[in-house]
Amino acid sequence: MLSQIAFLILTAIGVFYFVKSIKKISRNINLGKPLNRNDQKGLRIKTMTLVALGQSKMVVRPVAGFFHILIYVGFVLINIEVLEILLDGILGTHRLFEPLLGGLYTIAIGFFELLALGVMLACIVFLSRRNVTKLKRFSGTEMKGWPIFDANAILIIELVLMTALLLMNAADVSLQGSMPVSSWFKPLFSGLNEHTAHIVMLVCWWIHWIGILLFLNYVPFSKHLHIFMAFPNTYYSNLNPKGQIDNMESVTTEVKLMLDPNAAPPENYEAPAGFGAKDVGDLTWKNLMDAYSCTECGRCTSVCPANITGKLLSPRKVMMDTRDRLEELGTAMDANKATLNYHDGKSLHHRTTAEELWACTSCNACAEACPVNISPVDIIMQMRQYQVMELSAAPADLNSMLSNLENNGAPWQFSPSDRANWVQS
């Protein structure tokens, strides 16, 4: 009974803090402007199924895709055994499902062990790619310090969890020698009596469960939040063609009112306080969800033509800057016990420079490459709009073109009456 009470207390604490973190993330996402993404539900479900569940964009790069699927499938299916651990902890039982499933139980545990071995192999491969072969897309100014630690830490945690699972099975007298992977560890326990082996099994059992709770509470602070965010983020994908840029409704309305002084404003219309995105609160909630869904994999940056040619722009950095700024604002709100209207006086533009923003060609290669359908271009365009419409801070060439459009109705510095003169030459 004491063990059950300790288990329930630890589990309740772990779940409490996890829910608290998720509520904060949800609050931060809701700081964004409204956006209706509830249309075409069938297509949205199909997109989520293919991209998030089916990993369709991961396998574009076969090596990474294969090992990622190993971890993904292992994570999903091994949770069936985690469910048994949860029920055993609550009820005080040991291998609750074994008498219910009979011979199928041994087959299932054996299959889970093979998956655990696959997960361990994939983690070792990914650690090697980051720290030994050092793939270029895992580097960059934005990938120093915490991002490097985070990427390695989560892989090491998964290795520890899988090792504890296999050692737990290896020390379990009822399974010893019958499992495809944990039987390899049998020599470690061959000299132990049944009581000592049982204690070792319980220690591994507790390590595994406590590790799961720590992992659960680490994820909201990690890039691996995409484990949970990938599904809603792909469901709410932008289903329009990637090159389609939406008109700013507020600008359209204002222009119509200026052109027709007798026109009545739409019902409940409020003149915009500003244009474009100065800070995260000016972006849509989907942009902010994108930021939290970023896996920092670097696929976007690796295909960005601006980045490839040596320019400062990194679409991954834009997403990381957005998430970091959102976390900064959310933390300030918590510290000041503030409402959703609170602002700390800082700006997203303090993190992402104009040079980065204007290097973007709006080709959407980053959005096409992203395995969870994030669109860095959408954020970049809104930040550009702020630069142009609020600060008049566009590059000189662009300002010249905009001036010609305003005065001449065309990008060129010719009056409309001279526009057809070229045909006479």
C-alpha positions in Angstrom: 0.0 0.0 0.0 2.9 2.4 0.8 4.3 1.8 -2.7 0.9 2.6 -4.3 0.6 5.8 -2.3 4.1 6.9 -3.3 3.3 6.0 -6.9 0.1 8.0 -6.9 1.7 11.1 -5.3 4.6 11.1 -7.8 2.3 10.6 -10.7 -0.1 13.3 -9.6 2.8 15.8 -9.1 4.2 14.9 -12.6 0.8 15.3 -14.3 0.0 18.5 -12.4 3.1 20.3 -13.6 2.8 19.0 -17.1 -0.8 20.3 -17.3 0.4 23.6 -15.9 3.0 23.9 -18.6 0.5 23.0 -21.4 -1.9 25.6 -20.1 0.8 28.3 -20.2 1.6 27.3 -23.8 -2.1 27.4 -24.8 -2.4 30.8 -23.2 0.6 32.1 -25.1 -0.7 30.8 -28.4 -4.0 32.5 -27.7 -2.1 35.9 -27.5 -2.2 35.8 -31.3 -4.9 37.4 -33.5 -7.9 35.4 -34.5 -7.8 33.2 -37.6 -10.5 30.9 -39.0 -9.1 27.5 -39.9 -12.2 25.4 -39.5 -13.1 25.0 -43.1 -12.6 21.8 -45.3 -12.5 19.5 -42.3 -12.1 16.3 -44.5 -9.1 17.7 -46.2 -7.6 18.8 -42.9 -8.0 15.4 -41.4 -6.4 13.9 -44.5 -3.5 16.3 -44.2 -3.0 15.5 -40.5 -3.1 11.8 -41.2 -0.6 11.9 -44.0 1.9 14.4 -42.6 1.7 13.9 -38.8 0.6 10.3 -38.4 2.0 9.0 -41.7 5.3 10.9 -41.6 5.0 11.6 -45.3 7.4 14.6 -45.4 9.9 12.9 -43.1 10.7 10.1 -45.6 11.6 12.6 -48.3 15.1 12.2 -46.7 15.1 8.3 -46.4 17.8 7.8 -43.8 16.5 10.3 -41.3 12.9 9.3 -42.1 13.6 5.6 -41.4 15.2 6.2 -38.0 12.6 8.8 -37.1 9.8 6.3 -37.9 11.6 3.7 -35.6 11.5 6.2 -32.7 7.9 7.3 -33.6 6.5 3.8 -33.8 8.4 2.7 -30.7 7.2 5.7 -28.8 3.6 4.9 -29.7 3.5 1.2 -29.2 5.7 0.9 -26.1 3.2 3.2 -24.4 1.0 0.1 -24.2 3.5 -1.4 -21.8 3.6 2.0 -20.1 -0.1 1.7 -19.6 0.5 -1.6 -17.8 3.1 0.0 -15.6 0.6 2.8 -14.7 -2.1 0.3 -13.8 0.3 -1.9 -11.8 1.4 1.2 -9.9 -2.1 2.2 -9.1 -3.5 -1.3 -8.3 -0.4 -2.8 -6.7 -0.3 -5.6 -9.2 2.6 -7.1 -11.2 2.3 -7.5 -15.0 -1.5 -7.1 -14.9 -2.0 -8.0 -18.5 0.0 -11.3 -18.4 -2.8 -13.6 -17.0 -5.3 -11.8 -19.3 -3.4 -12.3 -22.5 -1.6 -15.6 -21.8 0.9 -16.5 -24.6 0.1 -13.3 -26.5 1.6 -11.4 -23.6 5.0 -12.9 -24.1 4.8 -12.2 -27.9 3.8 -8.6 -27.2 6.6 -7.9 -24.7 9.1 -9.5 -27.1 7.9 -7.2 -29.9 8.1 -4.2 -27.6 11.7 -5.1 -26.8 12.6 -5.2 -30.4 11.0 -1.8 -30.8 13.0 -0.6 -27.8 16.2 -1.8 -29.4 15.2 0.0 -32.6 14.6 3.2 -30.6 18.0 2.9 -29.0 19.7 2.3 -32.4 17.9 5.3 -33.9 19.0 7.5 -30.9 22.6 6.4 -31.3 22.4 7.2 -35.1 20.9 10.7 -34.4 23.5 11.4 -31.7 26.2 10.5 -34.1 24.8 12.7 -36.9 24.8 15.7 -34.5 28.1 15.2 -32.7 30.3 13.0 -34.9 29.5 13.6 -38.5 28.1 17.1 -37.6 25.6 17.6 -40.4 25.6 21.2 -41.6 21.9 21.7 -41.1 22.3 21.1 -37.3 24.6 24.1 -37.1 24.0 27.8 -37.3 24.1 30.9 -35.0 20.7 29.9 -33.6 21.9 26.4 -32.7 24.4 27.3 -30.0 23.9 26.6 -26.3 20.5 25.4 -25.2 19.4 24.0 -28.6 22.5 21.7 -28.8 22.0 20.6 -25.2 18.2 20.1 -25.8 18.7 17.9 -28.9 21.2 15.7 -27.2 19.4 15.5 -23.8 16.2 14.2 -25.3 18.0 11.4 -27.2 20.0 10.4 -24.0 16.8 10.4 -22.0 15.2 8.0 -24.5 18.3 5.8 -24.3 18.0 5.7 -20.5 14.3 4.9 -20.6 14.7 2.1 -23.0 17.7 0.7 -21.1 15.7 0.7 -17.8 12.8 -1.0 -19.6 15.1 -3.8 -20.9 16.8 -4.2 -17.5 13.5 -4.4 -15.8 12.5 -7.3 -18.1 15.8 -9.0 -17.7 15.6 -8.9 -13.9 12.0 -10.2 -14.0 12.2 -13.9 -13.1 9.0 -14.7 -15.0 10.5 -13.4 -18.2 14.2 -14.4 -17.9 15.6 -16.1 -20.9 12.4 -15.9 -23.0 12.7 -12.4 -24.4 14.6 -11.5 -27.6 16.6 -8.6 -26.3 16.5 -8.5 -22.4 17.8 -12.1 -22.4 21.1 -10.6 -23.5 21.4 -9.2 -20.0 20.6 -12.5 -18.3 24.3 -13.0 -17.2 24.1 -9.9 -15.1 21.5 -11.5 -12.9 22.5 -15.2 -13.1 24.2 -15.1 -9.7 21.3 -13.4 -7.9 18.6 -15.1 -5.9 15.0 -14.6 -6.7 14.5 -11.9 -4.0 17.5 -9.8 -5.0 16.5 -10.1 -8.7 13.0 -8.9 -7.7 14.5 -5.8 -6.0 16.6 -5.0 -9.0 13.5 -5.3 -11.2 11.6 -2.9 -8.9 14.4 -0.4 -9.0 14.4 -0.5 -12.8 10.6 -0.3 -12.8 10.7 2.9 -10.6 13.6 4.4 -12.7 11.5 3.8 -15.8 8.4 5.4 -14.4 10.1 8.4 -12.8 12.0 8.9 -16.1 8.7 9.0 -18.0 7.4 11.6 -15.6 10.6 13.7 -16.0 10.4 13.3 -19.7 6.8 14.4 -19.8 7.7 17.6 -17.9 10.8 18.3 -19.9 9.0 18.1 -23.3 7.1 21.4 -22.9 10.4 23.2 -22.5 12.0 21.4 -25.4 11.8 21.4 -29.2 10.3 17.9 -28.8 7.0 19.5 -27.9 6.3 18.7 -31.6 5.5 15.2 -30.3 2.1 16.7 -29.2 2.0 19.8 -31.4 2.4 18.1 -34.8 -1.1 16.8 -35.0 -3.0 20.1 -34.3 -0.4 22.1 -36.3 -0.9 20.0 -39.4 -4.7 19.9 -39.0 -4.8 23.7 -39.1 -2.4 23.9 -42.1 -2.9 26.6 -44.6 -4.6 24.8 -47.5 -4.2 27.6 -50.0 -1.4 27.4 -52.6 1.9 28.2 -50.9 2.6 31.2 -53.1 -0.8 32.9 -52.4 -0.4 36.0 -50.2 -3.6 37.2 -48.6 -4.7 40.8 -48.8 -4.7 42.7 -45.6 -8.4 43.2 -44.9 -7.9 46.3 -42.8 -5.9 47.9 -45.6 -8.6 47.0 -48.2 -11.3 48.5 -46.1 -9.4 51.7 -45.4 -8.7 52.2 -49.1 -12.3 51.7 -50.0 -13.4 54.2 -47.4 -10.8 56.7 -48.7 -11.9 56.3 -52.3 -15.6 56.7 -51.4 -16.1 59.4 -48.7 -19.8 58.5 -48.7 -19.2 54.8 -48.0 -20.3 53.5 -44.6 -17.8 51.5 -42.6 -18.7 47.8 -42.0 -20.7 47.1 -38.9 -18.6 47.1 -35.7 -15.6 48.2 -37.8 -12.6 49.6 -35.8 -9.8 51.4 -37.6 -6.6 49.3 -37.3 -4.2 50.5 -34.6 -1.3 49.4 -36.8 -0.2 47.3 -39.8 1.9 44.2 -40.0 3.5 42.5 -37.1 5.6 44.4 -34.6 5.4 41.7 -31.9 4.1 38.2 -31.4 0.7 39.6 -30.4 0.3 41.0 -33.9 0.8 37.5 -35.5 -2.1 35.0 -35.7 -2.5 32.2 -33.2 -1.5 29.8 -36.0 1.8 31.6 -36.5 2.4 31.1 -32.7 1.4 27.5 -32.9 3.9 27.1 -35.7 6.6 28.5 -33.4 5.8 25.9 -30.7 5.7 23.1 -33.3 9.2 23.8 -34.7 11.4 20.7 -34.4 14.6 22.8 -35.1 15.5 20.1 -37.7 16.9 22.7 -40.1 15.3 21.3 -43.2 13.8 24.7 -43.9 17.2 26.5 -43.6 19.0 23.8 -45.7 16.7 24.5 -48.7 16.5 28.2 -48.3 18.2 29.9 -51.4 19.0 33.0 -49.4 20.8 31.0 -46.7 22.5 28.7 -49.3 24.0 31.8 -50.9 25.4 33.1 -47.6 22.8 35.6 -46.5 21.8 35.9 -42.9 18.3 34.5 -43.3 17.6 31.2 -41.6 13.9 30.3 -41.6 14.6 28.1 -38.5 15.9 31.1 -36.6 12.8 33.1 -37.5 10.7 30.4 -35.9 13.0 30.0 -32.9 13.0 33.8 -32.4 9.2 33.9 -32.5 9.0 31.1 -29.9 11.6 32.6 -27.6 10.0 36.1 -27.8 6.6 34.5 -27.0 8.1 32.7 -24.0 9.7 35.9 -22.9 6.4 37.8 -23.1 4.5 34.9 -21.3 7.1 34.8 -18.5 6.8 38.6 -18.1 3.0 38.3 -17.9 3.3 35.6 -15.2 5.8 37.7 -13.2 3.4 40.7 -13.3 0.2 38.7 -12.9 -1.0 40.4 -16.0 -3.9 40.0 -18.4 -3.8 39.2 -22.1 -3.5 42.9 -22.8 -0.1 43.2 -21.0 3.0 44.2 -22.9 6.6 44.5 -21.7 7.6 47.1 -24.3 9.8 44.8 -26.3 9.5 43.7 -29.9 10.0 40.7 -32.1 12.1 42.9 -34.4 14.7 43.1 -31.5 15.5 39.5 -32.3 15.0 39.2 -36.0 16.9 41.8 -38.1 15.7 43.7 -41.1 18.6 42.2 -43.1 17.2 38.7 -42.4 13.7 39.7 -43.3 14.5 41.3 -46.6 16.8 38.4 -47.7 13.7 36.2 -48.1 12.6 35.6 -51.7 9.2 34.3 -50.6 9.8 31.1 -52.6 8.2 29.0 -49.8 10.9 26.3 -50.1 11.0 26.3 -46.3 7.3 25.7 -46.0 7.5 22.8 -48.5 10.3 21.2 -46.7 8.9 21.5 -43.1 7.8 18.1 -41.8 5.0 19.6 -39.7 3.7 22.2 -42.3 5.2 25.4 -40.6 5.2 28.5 -42.7 8.1 30.9 -41.8 7.3 33.0 -44.8 3.9 34.0 -43.3 5.7 35.5 -40.3 8.4 37.1 -42.4 5.8 38.8 -44.6 3.9 40.2 -41.7 7.1 41.6 -40.2 8.0 43.1 -43.5 4.6 44.8 -43.6 5.3 46.4 -40.3 8.7 47.6 -41.6 7.1 49.2 -44.7 3.8 50.5 -43.4 4.7 51.6 -39.9 8.4 52.5 -40.1 8.9 53.3 -43.8 12.0 51.2 -43.5 12.0 49.2 -46.7 15.2 48.9 -48.7 15.9 51.8 -51.0 15.2 49.9 -54.2 11.8 48.8 -52.9 11.0 52.3 -51.7 11.8 53.6 -55.2 9.5 51.0 -56.7 6.7 51.8 -54.3 7.0 55.5 -55.0 6.8 54.8 -58.7 3.7 52.7 -58.2 2.1 55.5 -56.2 2.9 58.3 -58.7 3.0 56.5 -62.0 0.9 53.4 -61.6 3.8 51.2 -62.5 7.2 50.2 -61.1 9.1 52.2 -63.6 10.0 55.9 -63.4 8.0 56.9 -66.5 4.7 58.9 -66.5 1.7 56.9 -67.7 1.6 59.0 -70.9 5.1 57.9 -71.8 4.5 54.2 -71.0 4.0 53.1 -74.7 6.9 55.1 -76.2 9.1 52.0 -76.4 7.0 50.7 -79.4 8.3 53.7 -81.5 11.9 52.7 -81.2 
